Amino acid sequence: MANYSISPSLAISAADPIPMTGNPGFFNSVKLTTAKQALKTEYTLTINNVKDYSGNMIAANTKTTFLSAQELTGFAFYERWDDATGDLGDLTAFGTALDDTASPVRAPDVTSTVTQFDSPWGAADNYNARLRCFFTPATTGTYIFYVSSDDNSNLY
């Protein structure tokens, strides 16, 4: 953790190396766990005393910036995990693919924002997807949500 710092001041509570897919003895990513980030804030990550995959020391005080999460009205976040050899299986297997504490973490094959609570039609076969958003009702009352799919699906 001492090799990383974030400004404006943001505490880092863990720095976990992520094994390379297909080569679990080597690491090319690090997952940083931080204190709660402010919404829509630009942070600067500074890296020191870290070697790259080839063993070369990364230049001292290497910096990169990132923008924290923000609330966007009228958008949902779509993610898709493809599996060209067949369905990923039941929801337990899908949950394992989504588990950010698993090693290695499986990133989605496709990500995008959409302007409706819907995913693209006819985009792929043999995949699992997740659509995330917050719904703030305009008025108090009963709201009904529907879900349809080619195979199994759940709406939470």
C-alpha positions as CSV (number, residue, x, y, z in Angstrom):
1,M,0.0,0.0,0.0
2,A,2.9,2.3,0.7
3,N,3.7,2.3,-3.0
4,Y,0.5,4.2,-3.9
5,S,-1.0,7.5,-2.9
6,I,-4.1,9.3,-4.0
7,S,-4.8,13.0,-3.9
8,P,-6.9,14.8,-2.9
9,S,-6.2,12.8,0.2
10,L,-7.9,9.4,0.0
11,A,-6.9,6.6,2.3
12,I,-5.9,3.2,0.7
13,S,-6.8,0.3,3.0
14,A,-5.6,-2.5,0.7
15,A,-3.5,-3.1,-2.5
16,D,-4.1,-6.6,-3.9
17,P,-2.2,-7.8,-7.0
18,I,-4.4,-9.4,-9.6
19,P,-3.0,-12.5,-11.3
20,M,-2.8,-12.5,-15.1
21,T,-5.4,-14.7,-16.8
22,G,-3.6,-17.9,-18.0
23,N,-0.4,-17.1,-16.0
24,P,-1.4,-17.0,-12.3
25,G,2.2,-16.6,-11.1
26,F,2.5,-13.2,-12.7
27,F,0.6,-10.0,-11.9
28,N,-0.1,-7.0,-14.2
29,S,-2.8,-5.2,-12.3
30,V,-3.4,-4.1,-8.7
31,K,-6.8,-3.6,-7.0
32,L,-6.7,-0.7,-4.6
33,T,-9.4,-0.5,-1.9
34,T,-10.0,3.1,-0.7
35,A,-12.0,5.0,1.7
36,K,-15.3,6.4,0.4
37,Q,-14.7,8.5,-2.6
38,A,-16.6,11.8,-3.2
39,L,-18.9,11.7,-6.2
40,K,-17.7,13.1,-9.5
41,T,-14.2,14.0,-8.2
42,E,-11.0,13.8,-10.1
43,Y,-8.3,12.0,-8.2
44,T,-4.6,11.6,-9.0
45,L,-2.9,8.2,-8.3
46,T,0.9,8.4,-7.7
47,I,3.0,5.2,-8.0
48,N,6.5,4.7,-6.5
49,N,8.8,1.7,-6.1
50,V,6.8,-0.6,-8.4
51,K,8.3,-2.9,-11.1
52,D,6.5,-3.7,-14.3
53,Y,5.8,-7.2,-15.7
54,S,9.3,-7.4,-17.2
55,G,11.0,-6.4,-13.9
56,N,11.8,-2.8,-14.9
57,M,11.3,-0.1,-12.2
58,I,8.4,2.2,-13.1
59,A,9.6,5.8,-13.0
60,A,9.4,7.5,-9.6
61,N,6.2,9.6,-9.0
62,T,4.4,8.1,-12.0
63,K,0.9,9.7,-12.0
64,T,-2.5,9.0,-13.6
65,T,-5.9,10.5,-13.0
66,F,-9.3,9.0,-12.6
67,L,-12.8,10.3,-12.1
68,S,-14.9,8.8,-9.3
69,A,-18.4,7.5,-9.9
70,Q,-21.2,10.0,-10.6
71,E,-24.9,9.9,-10.7
72,L,-26.3,10.3,-14.2
73,T,-30.0,10.9,-14.6
74,G,-31.5,8.9,-17.4
75,F,-28.8,6.3,-17.8
76,A,-28.2,2.7,-16.9
77,F,-24.9,0.8,-16.9
78,Y,-24.8,-2.3,-19.1
79,E,-22.2,-5.1,-18.7
80,R,-21.9,-8.4,-20.7
81,W,-19.8,-11.4,-20.1
82,D,-19.4,-13.5,-23.3
83,D,-18.8,-17.2,-23.5
84,A,-18.2,-18.4,-27.0
85,T,-18.2,-22.1,-25.9
86,G,-21.7,-22.0,-24.4
87,D,-23.8,-20.6,-21.6
88,L,-21.9,-19.5,-18.5
89,G,-24.5,-21.5,-16.5
90,D,-26.6,-20.8,-13.5
91,L,-26.6,-17.7,-11.4
92,T,-24.1,-19.1,-8.9
93,A,-21.5,-19.4,-11.7
94,F,-22.4,-15.9,-13.0
95,G,-22.1,-14.5,-9.5
96,T,-18.6,-16.0,-9.3
97,A,-17.7,-14.2,-12.5
98,L,-18.9,-11.0,-10.9
99,D,-17.1,-11.5,-7.6
100,D,-14.5,-8.7,-7.3
101,T,-12.8,-10.6,-4.5
102,A,-12.1,-13.6,-6.7
103,S,-8.7,-14.2,-8.2
104,P,-8.5,-13.4,-11.1
105,V,-11.3,-11.0,-11.4
106,R,-13.2,-11.5,-14.7
107,A,-13.9,-8.1,-16.3
108,P,-16.9,-7.8,-18.6
109,D,-16.3,-8.3,-22.3
110,V,-18.7,-5.3,-23.1
111,T,-19.6,-2.3,-21.1
112,S,-21.7,0.7,-22.1
113,T,-24.3,3.2,-20.8
114,V,-27.8,2.9,-22.1
115,T,-30.7,5.4,-22.0
116,Q,-33.3,2.8,-21.2
117,F,-33.8,0.0,-18.7
118,D,-33.0,-2.5,-21.5
119,S,-30.1,-4.3,-23.0
120,P,-29.2,-4.5,-26.7
121,W,-31.3,-7.0,-28.7
122,G,-29.6,-9.5,-31.0
123,A,-26.1,-8.6,-29.7
124,A,-24.8,-12.1,-28.9
125,D,-25.6,-15.6,-27.9
126,N,-24.3,-17.5,-24.9
127,Y,-23.6,-14.7,-22.5
128,N,-24.7,-13.2,-19.1
129,A,-25.4,-9.6,-18.6
130,R,-26.1,-7.1,-15.8
131,L,-27.9,-3.8,-16.1
132,R,-27.6,-1.4,-13.1
133,C,-29.3,1.8,-12.3
134,F,-31.2,3.6,-9.6
135,F,-34.9,4.3,-10.1
136,T,-36.3,7.4,-8.4
137,P,-40.1,7.5,-8.9
138,A,-41.7,10.7,-9.9
139,T,-44.6,10.1,-7.5
140,T,-45.6,7.8,-4.7
141,G,-47.4,4.7,-5.9
142,T,-47.1,1.2,-7.2
143,Y,-44.6,0.5,-10.0
144,I,-44.4,-2.7,-11.9
145,F,-41.3,-3.9,-13.6
146,Y,-41.1,-6.7,-16.2
147,V,-38.2,-8.8,-17.3
148,S,-37.9,-11.0,-20.4
149,S,-35.1,-13.1,-21.7
150,D,-34.1,-15.8,-24.1
151,D,-33.1,-18.0,-21.2
152,N,-33.1,-17.6,-17.4
153,S,-33.2,-14.1,-15.9
154,N,-33.8,-12.3,-12.6
155,L,-34.8,-8.8,-11.7
156,Y,-33.6,-7.4,-8.3
